[in-house]
């Protein structure tokens, strides 16, 4: 009886989880996910990553990897990569104030 109750509870939990996933997919909402139990022992986190810093992405095109590596070595660590701001950031903002005539007193 206990095994049947446990199996029913597990089936109910699975149905709720699948309903949640379907609703999130339909609404386009992000989900927080966890690794399955025991997965961290199978795949330990890389030792060279610092949790306080974002991880570097891989180069999309393998033929540009050498060029990207050469450019990356020349960058100053404390300087922004884009030193020239985009043109629209330097433009004056559009004026949205309408001028209405003042009523005669």
N, CA, C and O of each residue as an XYZ file, in Angstrom:
420
protein
N       0.823     -1.190      0.000
C       0.000      0.000      0.000
C       0.869      1.255      0.000
O       0.558      2.243     -0.666
N       1.962      1.196      0.760
C       2.856      2.357      0.840
C       3.557      2.572     -0.493
O       3.778      3.708     -0.914
N       3.906      1.470     -1.155
C       4.577      1.591     -2.448
C       3.631      2.171     -3.492
O       4.039      2.956     -4.348
N       2.354      1.774     -3.410
C       1.370      2.302     -4.354
C       1.136      3.783     -4.117
O       0.995      4.549     -5.070
N       1.095      4.197     -2.851
C       0.905      5.608     -2.521
C       2.106      6.434     -2.987
O       1.941      7.547     -3.486
N       3.316      5.885     -2.823
C       4.513      6.597     -3.258
C       4.533      6.730     -4.777
O       4.909      7.773     -5.312
N       4.126      5.669     -5.463
C       4.097      5.717     -6.925
C       3.050      6.715     -7.415
O       3.275      7.416     -8.401
N       1.907      6.782     -6.731
C       0.866      7.738     -7.111
C       1.335      9.171     -6.877
O       1.079     10.057     -7.693
N       2.025      9.394     -5.755
C       2.546     10.738     -5.466
C       3.594     11.141     -6.492
O       3.638     12.296     -6.917
N       4.433     10.198     -6.891
C       5.458     10.497     -7.880
C       4.828     10.799     -9.249
O       5.279     11.694     -9.965
N       3.789     10.045     -9.597
C       3.096     10.289    -10.864
C       2.413     11.648    -10.861
O       2.407     12.349    -11.873
N       1.833     12.022     -9.713
C       1.184     13.334     -9.601
C       2.207     14.457     -9.725
O       1.957     15.459    -10.395
N       3.368     14.287     -9.073
C       4.418     15.299     -9.150
C       4.927     15.440    -10.587
O       5.197     16.547    -11.053
N       5.054     14.298    -11.284
C       5.509     14.345    -12.674
C       4.491     15.061    -13.555
O       4.871     15.829    -14.439
N       3.201     14.818    -13.323
C       2.152     15.478    -14.103
C       2.162     16.981    -13.858
O       2.002     17.766    -14.793
N       2.350     17.386    -12.598
C       2.422     18.825    -12.284
C       3.630     19.463    -12.956
O       3.541     20.568    -13.492
N       4.774     18.754    -12.925
C       5.993     19.276    -13.534
C       5.803     19.431    -15.049
O       6.199     20.446    -15.622
N       5.201     18.432    -15.690
C       4.961     18.521    -17.130
C       3.974     19.634    -17.469
O       4.122     20.299    -18.494
N       2.974     19.842    -16.625
C       2.020     20.940    -16.830
C       2.724     22.290    -16.717
O       2.479     23.198    -17.512
N       3.603     22.410    -15.721
C       4.364     23.647    -15.535
C       5.248     23.918    -16.744
O       5.315     25.052    -17.219
N       5.932     22.882    -17.253
C       6.791     23.055    -18.419
C       5.978     23.449    -19.656
O       6.409     24.297    -20.437
N       4.818     22.841    -19.830
C       3.978     23.174    -20.980
C       3.473     24.608    -20.890
O       3.443     25.321    -21.893
N       3.074     25.034    -19.692
C       2.578     26.408    -19.521
C       3.707     27.412    -19.754
O       3.499     28.448    -20.385
N       4.901     27.103    -19.246
C       6.038     28.008    -19.439
C       6.405     28.106    -20.915
O       6.743     29.183    -21.405
N       6.339     26.978    -21.623
C       6.659     27.002    -23.052
C       5.615     27.804    -23.816
O       5.961     28.544    -24.737
N       4.350     27.672    -23.451
C       3.290     28.402    -24.148
C       3.379     29.902    -23.898
O       3.135     30.702    -24.801
N       3.732     30.286    -22.662
C       3.804     31.706    -22.305
C       5.172     32.307    -22.583
O       5.329     33.528    -22.572
N       6.158     31.463    -22.830
C       7.508     31.960    -23.078
C       8.204     32.468    -21.837
O       9.051     33.356    -21.931
N       7.871     31.929    -20.671
C       8.504     32.369    -19.427
C       9.723     31.515    -19.135
O       9.708     30.312    -19.396
N      10.781     32.112    -18.598
C      11.977     31.343    -18.269
C      11.749     30.493    -17.020
O      10.907     30.813    -16.181
N      12.499     29.425    -16.914
C      12.405     28.535    -15.766
C      13.772     28.404    -15.113
O      14.798     28.425    -15.792
N      13.779     28.271    -13.814
C      15.007     27.969    -13.103
C      15.146     26.453    -13.082
O      14.218     25.743    -12.694
N      16.283     25.970    -13.492
C      16.480     24.522    -13.554
C      17.599     24.106    -12.604
O      18.485     24.896    -12.277
N      17.540     22.864    -12.174
C      18.560     22.284    -11.304
C      19.109     21.033    -11.962
O      18.423     20.377    -12.746
N      20.350     20.711    -11.637
C      20.921     19.467    -12.108
C      20.253     18.305    -11.393
O      19.849     18.446    -10.238
N      20.129     17.175    -12.046
C      19.576     16.010    -11.363
C      20.482     15.577    -10.221
O      21.676     15.874    -10.219
N      19.913     14.876     -9.255
C      20.695     14.409     -8.107
C      21.828     13.521     -8.601
O      21.614     12.636     -9.429
N      23.018     13.754     -8.100
C      24.175     12.952     -8.480
C      24.913     13.469     -9.698
O      25.987     12.955    -10.010
N      24.390     14.459    -10.400
C      25.045     14.950    -11.614
C      26.316     15.719    -11.290
O      27.259     15.708    -12.082
N      26.360     16.387    -10.140
C      27.550     17.175     -9.812
C      28.755     16.283     -9.543
O      29.893     16.696     -9.768
N      28.515     15.046     -9.056
C      29.634     14.129     -8.851
C      30.151     13.590    -10.177
O      31.343     13.323    -10.331
N      29.229     13.432    -11.142
C      29.632     12.909    -12.447
C      30.391     13.952    -13.246
O      31.340     13.609    -13.951
N      29.998     15.229    -13.155
C      30.627     16.302    -13.912
C      31.004     17.422    -12.954
O      30.209     18.342    -12.762
N      32.193     17.381    -12.342
C      32.567     18.468    -11.441
C      32.747     19.763    -12.219
O      33.114     19.724    -13.393
N      32.496     20.917    -11.590
C      32.642     22.193    -12.313
C      34.102     22.423    -12.688
O      34.997     21.997    -11.959
N      34.354     23.084    -13.803
C      35.737     23.375    -14.202
C      36.435     24.207    -13.133
O      35.852     25.134    -12.571
N      37.662     23.871    -12.867
C      38.406     24.554    -11.803
C      38.886     25.934    -12.213
O      39.185     26.756    -11.347
N      38.968     26.216    -13.511
C      39.523     27.487    -13.956
C      38.481     28.595    -14.048
O      38.830     29.719    -14.411
N      37.218     28.323    -13.736
C      36.189     29.360    -13.811
C      36.019     30.053    -12.471
O      36.042     29.410    -11.422
N      35.851     31.353    -12.512
C      35.606     32.154    -11.328
C      34.125     32.501    -11.288
O      33.628     33.126    -12.224
N      33.391     32.113    -10.223
C      31.953     32.393    -10.184
C      31.621     33.882    -10.193
O      30.492     34.255    -10.512
N      32.578     34.736     -9.852
C      32.323     36.171     -9.819
C      32.464     36.811    -11.199
O      32.067     37.962    -11.382
N      33.022     36.087    -12.175
C      33.238     36.638    -13.503
C      32.426     35.858    -14.526
O      32.226     34.653    -14.373
N      31.953     36.545    -15.582
C      31.227     35.816    -16.631
C      32.182     34.916    -17.404
O      33.353     35.250    -17.587
N      31.678     33.780    -17.851
C      32.496     32.841    -18.624
C      32.640     33.344    -20.051
O      31.718     33.947    -20.601
N      33.779     33.098    -20.638
C      34.014     33.502    -22.021
C      33.277     32.547    -22.948
O      33.202     31.347    -22.686
N      32.743     33.080    -24.016
C      32.085     32.243    -25.011
C      33.118     31.773    -26.023
O      34.168     32.391    -26.199
N      32.802     30.681    -26.676
C      33.686     30.177    -27.716
C      33.517     31.002    -28.988
O      32.471     31.608    -29.219
N      34.554     31.014    -29.797
C      34.505     31.700    -31.074
C      33.558     30.924    -31.987
O      33.655     29.701    -32.087
N      32.652     31.623    -32.645
C      31.678     30.967    -33.503
C      32.331     30.355    -34.730
O      31.997     29.237    -35.122
N      33.247     31.072    -35.331
C      33.889     30.599    -36.555
C      35.323     30.182    -36.227
O      36.136     31.002    -35.801
N      35.617     28.915    -36.429
C      36.926     28.376    -36.069
C      38.054     29.034    -36.867
O      39.165     29.175    -36.357
N      37.783     29.436    -38.108
C      38.835     30.046    -38.915
C      39.219     31.438    -38.417
O      40.264     31.961    -38.803
N      38.393     32.045    -37.570
C      38.708     33.365    -37.011
C      39.303     33.266    -35.600
O      39.572     34.297    -34.983
N      39.511     32.065    -35.082
C      39.987     31.895    -33.707
C      41.365     32.518    -33.507
O      41.599     33.175    -32.492
N      42.269     32.326    -34.446
C      43.625     32.880    -34.301
C      43.591     34.399    -34.291
O      44.287     35.031    -33.496
N      42.783     34.993    -35.169
C      42.678     36.448    -35.225
C      42.068     36.984    -33.930
O      42.537     37.983    -33.384
N      41.026     36.320    -33.445
C      40.377     36.750    -32.201
C      41.342     36.657    -31.029
O      41.378     37.555    -30.188
N      42.122     35.590    -30.960
C      43.090     35.429    -29.873
C      44.146     36.526    -29.921
O      44.539     37.051    -28.879
N      44.611     36.879    -31.121
C      45.621     37.940    -31.248
C      45.067     39.279    -30.799
O      45.753     40.041    -30.119
N      43.838     39.566    -31.174
C      43.219     40.836    -30.777
C      42.970     40.856    -29.276
O      43.180     41.879    -28.625
N      42.525     39.738    -28.724
C      42.233     39.667    -27.293
C      43.489     39.899    -26.466
O      43.423     40.525    -25.409
N      44.623     39.408    -26.929
C      45.878     39.611    -26.185
C      46.274     41.080    -26.139
O      46.919     41.511    -25.183
N      45.898     41.862    -27.160
C      46.269     43.283    -27.198
C      45.355     44.163    -26.369
O      45.684     45.326    -26.134
N      44.223     43.654    -25.920
C      43.268     44.474    -25.171
C      43.759     44.740    -23.759
O      44.378     43.886    -23.125
N      43.474     45.923    -23.290
C      43.784     46.270    -21.909
C      42.673     45.715    -21.016
O      41.497     45.893    -21.335
N      43.010     45.047    -19.903
C      41.967     44.433    -19.081
C      41.010     45.429    -18.423
O      39.859     45.081    -18.160
N      41.453     46.645    -18.155
C      40.602     47.614    -17.462
C      39.928     48.606    -18.411
O      39.263     49.536    -17.954
N      40.089     48.425    -19.712
C      39.501     49.336    -20.688
C      38.330     48.663    -21.382
O      38.343     47.448    -21.581
N      37.300     49.451    -21.760
C      36.188     48.847    -22.508
C      36.645     48.448    -23.908
O      37.547     49.064    -24.476
N      36.018     47.422    -24.452
C      36.385     46.968    -25.792
C      35.953     47.992    -26.826
O      36.709     48.312    -27.743
N      34.727     48.513    -26.680
C      34.245     49.546    -27.599
C      34.575     50.901    -27.000
O      33.942     51.325    -26.033
N      35.559     51.580    -27.563
C      35.952     52.885    -27.050
C      35.197     54.012    -27.725
O      35.156     55.125    -27.200
N      34.600     53.750    -28.876
C      33.854     54.774    -29.595
C      32.368     54.485    -29.399
O      31.878     53.451    -29.852
N      31.642     55.388    -28.730
C      30.214     55.125    -28.512
C      29.434     55.165    -29.821
O      29.830     55.827    -30.780
N      28.341     54.457    -29.836
C      27.462     54.422    -30.999
C      26.930     55.833    -31.263
O      26.716     56.603    -30.327
N      26.721     56.165    -32.527
C      26.343     57.526    -32.923
C      25.039     57.980    -32.283
O      24.922     59.141    -31.892
N      24.055     57.089    -32.168
C      22.774     57.538    -31.625
C      22.888     57.921    -30.150
O      22.046     58.664    -29.646
N      23.908     57.430    -29.451
C      24.091     57.821    -28.055
C      24.624     59.249    -27.934
O      24.438     59.901    -26.907
N      25.278     59.722    -28.972
C      25.840     61.072    -28.951
C      24.868     62.128    -29.463
O      25.093     63.322    -29.265
N      23.777     61.697    -30.126
C      22.811     62.642    -30.664
C      21.958     63.248    -29.555
O      21.776     62.652    -28.493
N      21.439     64.449    -29.825
C      20.514     65.059    -28.879
C      19.220     64.262    -28.869
O      18.775     63.791    -29.916
N      18.611     64.106    -27.702
C      17.352     63.351    -27.655
C      16.233     64.125    -28.343
O      16.268     65.355    -28.393
N      15.253     63.423    -28.866
C      14.138     64.126    -29.517
C      13.348     64.944    -28.496
O      13.217     64.557    -27.335
N      12.839     66.052    -28.944
C      12.046     66.925    -28.067
C      10.592     66.473    -28.130
O      10.015     66.356    -29.212
N      10.015     66.225    -26.983
C       8.636     65.713    -26.950
C       7.685     66.659    -26.234
O       6.538     66.296    -25.974
N       8.135     67.854    -25.913
C       7.282     68.792    -25.199
C       6.479     69.582    -26.223
O       7.047     70.197    -27.126
N       5.191     69.563    -26.085
C       4.365     70.357    -27.002
C       4.154     71.740    -26.401
O       4.001     71.892    -25.189
N       4.149     72.722    -27.254
C       3.955     74.102    -26.788
C       2.534     74.504    -27.106
O       2.142     74.605    -28.269
N       1.771     74.732    -26.054
C       0.378     75.141    -26.227
C       0.266     76.633    -25.900
O       0.966     77.123    -25.014
N      -0.593     77.345    -26.594
C      -0.751     78.776    -26.265
C      -1.382     78.892    -24.878
O      -2.240     78.098    -24.492
N      -0.930     79.902    -24.150
C      -1.503     80.133    -22.821
C      -2.820     80.882    -22.946
O      -2.936     81.792    -23.768
N      -3.802     80.520    -22.154
C      -5.093     81.221    -22.240
C      -4.948     82.673    -21.790
O      -4.174     82.988    -20.887
N      -5.687     83.515    -22.421
C      -5.649     84.950    -22.082
C      -6.311     85.145    -20.718
O      -7.371     84.582    -20.441
N      -5.696     85.916    -19.911
C      -6.240     86.133    -18.565
C      -7.197     87.282    -18.493
O      -7.729     87.577    -17.423
